[in-house]
């Protein structure tokens, strides 16, 4: 093994030794295959269930992310083609065919789909975009791939440890912040919104009658909090890892059975694979082979461990970029604290913060358009512009209310009604509380401009405790792809 350069400090040398230490490529190959197949299945589901039309080509108006208003929604044939391409690229990634190009195109296409309409935002697809972006820098095609078969010089059985550590960090961030988001009075002291959701699932066979019991909601709330906040530590502990992964399987199987949350459980179960030892696929394969042959089969080890080379300037730049990425992934979920108040109410900093299933919100919004010149007034229902899903998401998210208000103002002005004012009557319920005003009704939203600055026209969150009641599955638990 090559000695660390003499000019480096001992601490720096130890860091590089950890980051550049060679690890068996097998585990990341398995992750590459699993992630590619996940993308393939997701794209096929969207096409098969007609969700491409419902979510992307059907709406007449699309909500955009701040700074990404230039991202267009493609016509129906092209949008269907995008999902067809996603399916093909997913298979190519799994097979390791033209890996760098495939993963790069996958990242761009998958992220584009997420940017088309904010009302389609889901935490798990945001995670998939991030994982695809990271895999672009992980050469997981050096073994068990079409690329390695086509180009023998590319073959290799080892990858530096930083590849695994970066992926572990990303998955770990999701669990830790999802756990911290549950460190609230609503979740731990009132078992909300779980109490609402579970009481709506009493028709389930066997367990259904129990789900209306208060103690079940509290047990589920505390179990979810403890699972999210501790599972990463258990997955990182070698002796506890198999038991921790069984807990991952059980937890996500339970959430999938109780709540219609689409691909989220499958994605998290797949993501947790990065915590296993690097050679686990080899051991699993040869163990299965030995059982089928009913004899002992020697495990073929990877090639000889390569020497650890001293880091060059490229490695140092890569480390700097990785650290910047890590800081960003920690800072983005924490940004909501800059706004103060209850993020579940004002939603500023809510997205990209891994607050998974953290709130149940229901809202009713009416837009009041006024012509100051003629003193005329029109009451506009959101359904005139939005689909049912869009209206449900818009009615509880202030920035989406603002976007539609400005669109309505432009629409009225295009009809020759002049410079109109748009006020909003937005009644919103959070975690079972009585509905209260979300937006200041005296503010003309047509004149407000969206930005990262605090929105002063959002009214303070209600300070009353949540009320336990029955409710249909909506908000965070509604059927989503």
N, C-alpha and C positions, 0 to 999 in steps of 0.2 A: 504494500500500500504506500502510495507516494506521501512523503512528508509535507506538512503544511509549510508554506513559504515562511522564511525566517523573519520577515518584516511584519508578520501578522501577530496581533496580540493573542494570547492563549484562548480567551473567550471567543474571539472571532473564529479561531481555528476550530474550536469545538462546534460552533454553530454550523460552519460549512461541512464539517464531518457528518453532522446529523442530516443536513439538507441534501447532501450529495451522496450519501450512503446508498449503494445499489440495493434494490429490492426486486424480488421476483415480479415479472410483468403480468403473471397469470391473473391476479385479482383485478387489475385494471382492464385487462382484456374482457373478463366477465362483465365488468361494469359497462364497458363500451358496448358490448352486445346487448345487455339489458336495456340501456338507455336508448339505443337505436330502435329496439323492438317496441319500447314504450312510445316513442314518437310515431312509429308506424301504426300501432294500434290506435293511438289518439286521433291521428289523421283519418283513418278508416272509419272510426266511430262518428266523427263529424260529418263525413260524407254519407254514411249509411243512415244516420238518424235525421238528416236534413238540417243539421245545426248550422251549416254554412249559410243557407238561405235565411234561417231564423235570426242569426246573430250578426251576419255581415252584409248580405245583399238585400235582405228584406227591409231594414230600417231606412227611412227617408232622411234621417238626421243622425249623425254620428258624434258622440262626445269624444273630444281629443284631450290628450295629456298636455299639461303646460309645457310649452316649448316644442311640441310635436304636432302642431296644427297643420303642418305641411304634409303629413302622412295621409295619402288618399285611400279611400275604400275603392277597390277595383270593381268593375262590372262583374256580374254573376259568372260568366264563363271563365274569366281570368281568376276569380277567387276560388272557384272549384279547381282550377288548374293548380293553384298554389298548394292546396291541400293534397292533390294528387302527387305533386312534386315532393311534398313533405313525406308522404308515405314511401315513395321510392328512395329518397335520401335516407330515411330511417333504416331501411333494409341495407342500403349501401354502407352506412355507418356500422351496423351490426356485423356485416361481412368484412369490414375493413377495406373497402374498395375506394380508391382515390380519396383516402381518408381526409387529408388536409382540406381539399376542395369541398368534399362532402360535408364535413363538420362546419366549415365556414359558411357554406350556403344554408345549411340547416339553421345555424344561429341567426343569420340574417332573416330568413323566411319565417322562422318561428317567432322571432321578436317582432317582425312586421305585423304578424297576425295579432299579437297582443296589443300593438299600438293603434290598431284601426279604431277601436271603440273602448273607452274607459269602462263602460258599463259591463264589459265582459271580463274585467280584471279578476284573476284568481291567483292566490298565493302559490299554488303548486305549479302553475304554468310559468309564473315568474321564476320559480326555482329551476325549472327545466331550461329556460333561457340562459340563466347563469351557469348551469352545469355544462351546457353546450359551449358557452363561451370559454369556460375553463378547459374543456376537453380539446379545444383547438390548439392548446399549448402542451397537451399531454400526448406524447407519441405512442399511443396505445395500439398502433397498427403494426408494431415491429414483430409481432408474433400472432399466430392463429388468425391470419388475415389474407385476403386475396393479394393485397399489396406486397406482403412478405413472400408470397408464393411467386408473384411476378418478378420481384426484385430481390434475389437472395442476399444481396449486399445490405439490404435494409434490416435483415433479421437480427433480433436481439432478444435475450431472455431477461434483461434487467432494465429498470428505470430508476432514476434518482428518487430518493424518499420524498422530495418536495412535492412530487406529483400527487402522492397519496395524502400528504399532510394538508395540501391546499383543498382537496376535495372533502376531506374530513372536516376541515374548518367550515366550509360552506354549509354542509349538512348540519354540523353542530350549531351554527348560528341560528338556523331555523328552529331547532328544538329549544334552545336556551331562551330566545326571545319569545317564542310561543308560550313558554312557561312563565316568564316574567310578566307577560301580558295578562296572565290570570291572577296575578298578585293584587287583586282588588277586592273591595268589600262586596260588590255585586256577585263575583264568582265564588269567593270563599265563605262569606257570611250569609249570603242569600241564595246561593246555588243557582244564580241566574247568569246567563239565559238557559242553562241546561234544564231547569225545572219546566220552563215553557216548552222546550223541544221534546223532552221525554214524555210529558203529559199528552202530547199530540201523537204519540206512538203506541198508545195502549191497545191498539188493534193487532199488534204483532203477536204471533203465536207464542205460547209458553211464557215468555217474559213480559208480554204486554200488560197484564193486570198489575204487575209490580211497579211499572214505570210511573204511575201516578202517586206513588208513595214519596213523601218528602225526603225520607232518609236515603232513598235511592239516588235522588238528585244530588244530595250532599256527598254521598259516597263517590259518585261519578265526578263531581267537581274537584274534590280533593285528590282523587286518583289521577285525574288528568293533569292537575297542577304538579303533583309529585313525579309523575312519569316524565313530563316535558323537562322539568328542571334537573332531573338526575340521570336520565337515560344515556346521555353522552358520556358521563363519567363511567357508567357501567360498561358501555360499549368499548371504552378505551382500556378497560381492565381485562387483561388476557383471560384470567381464570373465570371471570364473571360474564365474558362476552357471549358464550352460547346461550346462557340463561337470559341475558339482556335481549338477545335477538328474538328469542321465543316470546319475551314480553312485547317486543315491537310487533311481531306477527299477531299476537293476541289483541293488543291495544287497537291496532289499525283494522283488524278484522271486526272487532266490536263496533268501532265508529262507522265502518262501512255498512254493517248490518242495521245500525240504529238510524243513521242519517244518510240521505242521498247526496253524497259529496263527490261523486264521480271518481276520477283517477287519483285523487289525493292519497288515499291509503296505499295504493300500488306504488306510486312515485316515492313515498317515504320509505316503504319497505325496501325498494330497490336502492335508494340513497344510502341506507344503513349498511349496505354491503361493503362500503369503502372502509369500514372499521375493522374488517376481518384481516387475518394474517395474509400476507402477499401470496402465499403458495396454496391457499385453500382450494382453488379449483383443481390443481394437480392432484392433491390428496383425495379430493372427492371423486375425481374421475377414476383414479387407480383403485380406490376402495370399491366403487361400483363394479369396475372391471373384474376385480378379484372375486366379488360375490357371485357375479354371473358365471365366472369360470370355475367357481368353487375350489379355488386353489390360491396360493399366495402369489401375487404379482408384484414384482419390484417396482417401486415408484421411480419413474424417470425424473431425475432432478434436472434443474436448469443447468445451463453451461456454467463453467467455472466463474466465480465471482470476479468481476473486473476490478482493476486497481482504482482507488479513489484519486482522481486527478485534482490538482490545485485549481481553485476557482479563478477564472479569467474575468476580463471586464464584462463580457456578456452575462456571465453568471451574476455578477454584482448588480448589473442593470436589472436583470430578471428578478433578483431578490428585492430590489427597491420597488419595482412595479407590484410585486406580490404583496409587500407590506402596505403599499398605498391602497391596493384593492382591499386588503383586510381591514384597514382603518375605515375605508368608505363603507364596507358592509356592516361595520359596527356603528358608524355615525348615522347612517340613514335611518335605522330604526329608532335611534335616540333623538332624532331631530324634533320630534313632537314636543319634547320638554321645553323647547324654545318658545312654543306657543302658549304653554300653560293650559290650565283648565282640563277638562275631560275629553281626551282625544276620541273616545267612542261617540261623543256628542258632536263636537265641531269637525271631526274627521281630518283636521290639518296634521299631516304626517302619518295618517292611518295606513295608506298604501305602502307597500314595500317594507313594512315593519314587522311582518310575521305575526300579527295579531290574529291568529287562526281561530275562527269560531268564537270570537270574543264578545259579540254583542248581537242582540235581536232588536232590530229597529223596523218600525212600520210608520209610514207617513202618507199624508194626503196633501197635495199641493194644488193650489189654484193661482193662476197668473192673472193679475188685474192690470189691463192696459188702459192708460189714460192719455187723452189728447188735451194738453193744456190750453191749446188755442180755442177749441170748440167745447171743452169741458165734457166731452163724450167719454164713455167708459165701456170697456168690453171685458168679460170674464172668459178666460181661455183655459180649457182643459188640456193637460199635457198629452192626452191620447190623440189629440189632433196632429201631433208631430212624432210621437214615440210609439214603439211597441210596448207590450205589457211588461216585458223584462226590463226594458230601458226605463219605463216609468217607475217601476218598483225601485230600481237602483237610484235613479235621480231624486226620488222623493225624500231620501234620507241623507243625501250628500250635498252639502252647500255649494261646492264648486261646480257640480253638474247643474244644480238649480240656476246658478249664475250663467252658465253657458246657454241653457235653454232660454233664459230671460233675454239675453242679448240677441239670440237668434230670432225670437219672437218680435223684438223691436225692429230688427232689420227687415223681417217679413212684412210687418205693418207699414214700414216706411216704403218698401218696394211696391206696396199696393196703393201708394199715393196718400197715405194718411198723415204724412209729415213726421216730425220729430216727436215720438211718443214716449211716455214714461211706462215702466214696467215694475209693478210692485207684486209682492208674493204673500199669499196666506199659506204658510207651510206648518202644518200640525204634525208633530213627530212624537212617537212613543219609544222610549229606550228601555229595554229589558223589563217590559211589563208595566212601566210607570204610566200614569195618565198622559195623554198627548198634550204637548206644549208647543209654543211657537219656536221654531228653529231659526227663522230669519226675521230681522226687524222689518215689519210691514211698511214702515215709513220711508225706507230707503229705496231709491230708484235704481234698480239693478241694471237698467239699460245704460247707465252712466258709469257703473263700476267696471274695473278692469282686473282680470284675474292675474295673480302673481304669487310669489312665495311669501309675501308679507302677510301678517295676521289679518284676517278678515273681520273688521270691526262690526260689520253688519250681522254677524252671527250672534244670536242671543245666548246668555249664559246657560249652562247645563242645569237641569232640574236638580234640586238637592233633596228631594223626597226619596225614601227607600223604594226599591222595586216591589211590585205586587205579584204574588204568585197567581197565575191564571193559565187557562188553556188557550192555546193559539195554534193556528195552522203553521206548518213549517214554512218559514219565509226567511228573508235576509240571508244570514250566513249559511243556513242549512238547506236552502232551496235546491231543487234538482239542478245541478250544474254539470257540464261535461267533464 
